């Protein structure tokens, strides 16, 4: 029988604003080391040192764990962030997102999706046709949470990513998060670029397209970024989708394909 896991979640803020968040699914034996690693991330963040930290560990019974697969990863060449955003918009339309929704989400991420243009703790939840924002709290947003890789899958993934020069925490964690988002009922696609000023890449992910990485989705030095989850009514109610994203435990034990950058 599999041992219980712990959902370990870190949230760091600076001057009352979101700075860093990360999480793992770990065994009791792995908790101390994983906790130190997450705290270190908040204290060594590129946008500054967190001045307030919260670390939460919640026991997860084995029967609550659902298993899943990573999306296939491809890197698409773009010359700069402007061409990257044009390509991202095309991919969103191909995934079934309406043009108003794609354009409005892109504009919101570029301006800073949280109140006053700051980063959100979670993601925007966007009507995939109209572009209406559906999250109840525009500072918190919707949190995709309680997901990770098995240790065996993590080792395999790191080897595959290393072969194509992409073995870094940004790519690994984004792939896992995208897997959770795409497994949620009613989700059509996801758009993301980082609020880390040193990291310009982002991605579009969709069930039929996989995880499409774009090396440039914002200019270097830009701190504004975030995520948009595009939702379509029908497969689930909004409450059911949010509950899946935030509460369902997803442990990835199967990898997708990893293609070399084009």
Order of alpha helices (4+ residues) and beta strands (2+ residues): beta-beta-alpha-beta-beta-beta-alpha-alpha-beta-beta-alpha-alpha-beta-beta-beta-beta-alpha-beta
